[in-house]
Amino acid sequence: MTLRTEPITINLGPQHPSTHGVFRLRVTFDGEIVVDAEPVLGYLHRGSEKLAESRTFVQVVTLTDRMDYTSSMTNNQAYVLTVEKLAGIEVPERAQYIRVISAELSRISSHLMATGFLLNDLGAFATPLMYCFRERERILDLFEMLCGARITLSFMRPGGIFQDTPEDFWPALTDFISNFPKYLDELETLITGNEVVLARTNDVGVISPSDAINASLSGPMLRATGVEWDLRKADPYEIYDRLEFDVPIGSKGDTFDRYFVRVQEMRESLKIIAQCIRDIPIGPIKTETPFFVRPAAGDAYAAVEGPKGELGFYLVSDGGIAPYRCKVRAPSFINLTLLKEMLVGWKMGDLITIFGSIDIVLGEVDR
Amino acid sequence: MTRVVDTIKVVELLEAEISGSILEHGQNELFVDPNKIFEIAALLKDHETLELGYLTSITAVDYIEYFQIVYHLLSMKFNRSLILKTNLYNRQNPSIQSLTRVWKGAELQEREIWDLFGIKFNEHPNMKRVLLWEGFQGHPLRKDFLGQEEQKI
């Protein structure tokens, strides 16, 4: 006897512990197998791009903090780089070094959250996440020393950074980078070779390199497929061309590769920070810029390699004190393009893991 | 370092293959005919000397007299980039060919432009609003949208 089956459509979210924010996914199942999936976005849409049009170029920095709120430093960096390109502002070397250090710290903190939440989604509820948060806390303490804030930092300005580092920052940073490898080893002993993790992540949610490029994926999502593309190497900004580091890539483009690329990137970030501590010069930290930055009419696009991928800003100026148009090329948003292709054919439990491995932040998806 | 492709060569190539496609060209950008955007994109993506296979971003700008669509293209193989711009003068009902069949990465970005600017992308597989809800009145990133009245979901 054959039983008649019919597909069932369910809503995942917008309030669900595994959606990393207010994200809704309409999934159609045949039994336990996903046959269709459609993301429904916009629950956190605040109209940042429209708001930017009525703020001065410097004020927009505070809006960028609230996009990818797990990595405010890279958002600040992408934005101020674009303003500098548009207005032709030079940045002192010391400021560039401090920016790179803070961006790499931000990357580590974001990858820690990504890893922690991936494990959360795998069913290792809360405990491994707290291990990651413990280390992230140390980074937030460093940020607090730099600028007084922990999450929404607004640390960078067109032309540099807003204040020099306090004296006790450098010993604390050295302490952090000497202790962090031990922690990473501990994390890897628990996860990388873990049989359960391997069984749940190996060959799950595979993307091919050509699909990844065609769908404009970036960041660890792209590199996990084996494409060696990192803006810090391919189109170096700030002082990245003076630093030595490797670009970790995956081989299969599955969930495990996405996790593993992130772990390796954390080690590379430590290398970068160590070189910056060694080489940082003494000098000014900000070029004198007028209170109202008024770039000449024109447009500019600049991007950084953020923790989630290529974070770019496209600014148009009409010669006024506010951007005429401020477009954000949000990696989290574009990385969702292949979501359906990744999910179809997998089961409910795998859906949560695959989705977790994309590492999106809804503040950035919805802006 | 990502450099801009040699625009003079691209102009020659495009003029030879698709006549009348280039309206103007600058140092690192080409102004193209919106009616031929699909053919231009397909050619630039697949041509062996360019291989602009990665669509970094699509965006639109409201210049009041016209809308400008800006495409940022990238060739990962040659590490070269190119900017295409095209102007749409019809403010009441602007539309342009979708590039989703060339680059799948255009899908969500084109939906976002429809949502926030009200520019239709023809032959897009899923031309719905993405950030705002269906039934929202107006398109917020247009310069004439003031957003003073509250809209309820």
Interface residues (C-beta under 8 A of the other chain):
Chain A: L41 G42 H45 G47 E49 K50 D211 I213 N214 A215 S216 L217 V227 W229 A234 D235 P236 D299 Y301 A303 E310 G312 Y314 V316 Y324 R325 K327 R329 F333 I334 L336 T337 L338 D366 R367
Chain B: M1 T2 G53 Y54 L55 T56 S57 T59 V61 D62 V70 H72 M76 N79 I83 W103 K104 G105 A106 E107 L108 Q109 E112 L116 R129 V130 L131 L132 W133 P140 L141 G147
